[in-house]
Amino acid sequence: MVLYGMDATFDSRLRLKDSSAHTTGTTVGQVDGADASLYIGSGRVKGEVKINVTACDVASADEVYKIQLVGNADGAWGSTHVLAELTLGIAASIPNQVNKTTGFYSLPFINAAPLTAGAEPSYLGYLRIRTVGSGTTPSVTYEAWVAKDE
């Protein structure tokens, strides 16, 4: 479920991506030019990732963007687990969706996922934001940060 509205206090220490453009392929969110990674501890965390999309190119009608909150157990980032995902684009390029482009989005998450098939979920202490862009001329600009669920 995606909730709309700026209903959480911004803390710059919880920033996962500053407002820079993503063009094509898969990239990790950066803050001040460096890949951003956030350590949230070894226990269960229920929160929201706040995403403020200020530009989203859909001119060719085939651009699709997946903005993913990913977690990792040890901070080495050898394997990641998607904890929340937002898909942007126009309805024609996103199955069973409506147009989603610029705006403010809030995605709930819990930092738990099974590390192997059939295993009990483990708590993932490290978070990152990842963008996967595709289409003719993909370009999306947004910033993202984590807020604790109240």
HUQUI-V590781 format. One record per residue. N is the residue number from 1. PSI is psi as a letter, one per 20 degrees, with the letter a starting at -180 (* if undefined). OMEGA is omega in whole degrees, -180 to 180 (NA if undefined). Layout:
n/psi/omega
N/PSI/OMEGA
N/PSI/OMEGA
This chain:
n/psi/omega
1/p/178
2/p/177
3/q/-179
4/q/177
5/q/179
6/n/-173
7/k/-180
8/q/178
9/p/179
10/p/175
11/o/-175
12/h/178
13/i/-179
14/j/-179
15/p/178
16/i/179
17/p/173
18/r/-171
19/n/177
20/q/-176
21/q/171
22/p/-178
23/f/-175
24/r/179
25/b/-179
26/p/179
27/q/175
28/q/178
29/q/179
30/q/173
31/p/-178
32/k/175
33/j/-180
34/q/177
35/p/-177
36/p/177
37/p/-176
38/p/175
39/p/-178
40/j/178
41/r/-173
42/i/-179
43/a/-179
44/p/175
45/p/175
46/p/-176
47/a/178
48/q/171
49/p/-179
50/p/-177
51/o/179
52/o/-178
53/o/-178
54/i/176
55/p/-178
56/o/-178
57/p/175
58/k/-174
59/h/-179
60/i/178
61/j/177
62/j/180
63/p/177
64/p/-180
65/p/173
66/o/176
67/o/-172
68/p/167
69/o/-179
70/q/179
71/q/180
72/q/-177
73/h/-171
74/i/179
75/i/178
76/i/176
77/k/174
78/h/175
79/q/180
80/q/179
81/p/-179
82/p/-180
83/h/178
84/q/-178
85/p/175
86/p/177
87/p/180
88/q/178
89/a/176
90/q/-173
91/h/-178
92/h/-178
93/i/-180
94/o/-179
95/p/175
96/k/-179
97/r/171
98/r/177
99/p/175
100/o/179
101/d/-178
102/q/179
103/a/180
104/p/-177
105/q/178
106/o/-177
107/p/177
108/q/176
109/q/168
110/p/-173
111/l/-180
112/p/177
113/q/174
114/p/-178
115/h/174
116/q/-179
117/p/178
118/i/-179
119/q/173
120/q/179
121/q/174
122/q/178
123/p/-178
124/o/-173
125/i/-178
126/p/-179
127/q/172
128/r/171
129/p/-178
130/q/179
131/p/174
132/o/-178
133/q/178
134/r/180
135/a/-174
136/g/-177
137/m/-175
138/p/173
139/p/179
140/p/179
141/p/179
142/r/170
143/q/-177
144/q/176
145/r/-179
146/q/174
147/q/178
148/p/177
149/p/-177
150/*/NA
